[in-house]
């Protein structure tokens, strides 16, 4: 009976440690995706900005958004912080940016048994006072 109790306690510790690790890895990836999306949302259309000022007429420059996102990821050393990180998608229109990142799930105990990639999306919206 004692051996069964010890086994059950060890199994519970393993499951809790792996679940906590997965949760923290996903939160880290979400924070990275959010920060990258915010960096991409700073790629405004400079010509419209100088012509119209900071107003609803100013939007994002879709050609510059992916470069800003990738620059942010490089400056933050994301690839060394999150091994196996890959950019799944960078999308933008004139108002918002979507960044999807993925990385392999690294578990302290059951990493050999689980081959899963964690995916997280971050969004940022360009908005000025008075606009929606």
N, C-alpha and C positions, 0 to 999 in steps of 0.2 A: 504494500500500500504506500509506503514511504517513497519507493522508487517511482511509482506512478505519479505521485504528487510532485516530486522533483522534476520529472519529465514534463508534466503539464506546465509547471512554472517556467521552465527553460523555454518551452515552446511559446508561451505567452510573451516572454521577454523578446524572443526573436521576431515574432509577429509585430509587436509594438515598436521595436527599433526600426524594422524595415518600413512600416507604415509611416512613422515619423520622418524618416529619411526621404521617402517618396513625397510627402507633403512639403517638406522644406525645399526639395529640389524643384518642385513645381512652382512654389512661391518665388524662388530665385529666378527661374526662367520667366515668370510673369513680370517681375520687376524689370528685368532686362528688356523684355519686349515693350513694356510701357515706356521706358526711358528712350529706347530706339525710336519708337513712334513719335515721341515728343520732339526728338532731334529732327526727324523727318518733317514734322509740322512747322519747323522753322525755315523751311526752304520756300519762302514766299516768292511770288512773281515780282521781282524788283522793279520792272518797267511799269507795271500797274500801280505799285506802291508809290513810285515817284510821280506818276501822272495823276492819281486819284487820292493819294494819302492813305492813311490807315483807315480804310472803310470797307464796306461790304464788297466793293469792286475789286479789292485785293484778294487774290486767291493763292493757292499753292502752285509752284512750278513743278509739274509732274515729272519733268526730265531730271530735276535736281534732287528729288526726294530719295530715290534709292541710294544715291551717293552719300547723302547726309546720314542715312540710316547705317550704311556700311562703315562710314567714317567714325560714327559714334561707337559702333561695336569694336572697331579696331583700337580707338583711343581708350576705351574702358577695359581693354585686354580680356574681352569676353571669351575668346577661344581658349585662353589658358585658365580662366576661372571655371568655365563649364566645358569639360572635355567632350568632344564629339558634337559640339554645337553646329547647327546648320540653319540657314535662313530658308524657310519654306516658302515664304511669300512676302512681297512688299507691294502693296496696292495703294493708290491714292487717286482722289479726284480733286476738284478745286478747293474742297473744304476739309477733308479728313484723310488720315493716313492709317493703314492697317499693316501691322508687322506680325508675322507668324514665325516663331522659332521652334526648333525641336532639338532634343538631346537624348542620348540613351539614359535610361534609368539605372542608377548605380545604387545598389542596396548593400548594406554591410554584411548580411548573412546569406540571403538567397539570390545573389546576383547571377549565379550560374544557372539557376532554374528559371529566371525570368529574363526574356529578351524583349523589352518594350521601350518605345521612345515616348518621352514626355513632350507634349505639344502645348504651347501657350501663345495666345494672341494679345497684342497690345494695340490700342487705338488712341489717336489724338486728333483733336478737332481744332481747326483754325477759327477763332472767333474774336470779334472786336466788340467793344461796348455798343449796345444798340442792335447788334445782329443776333440771329438765333443760334 
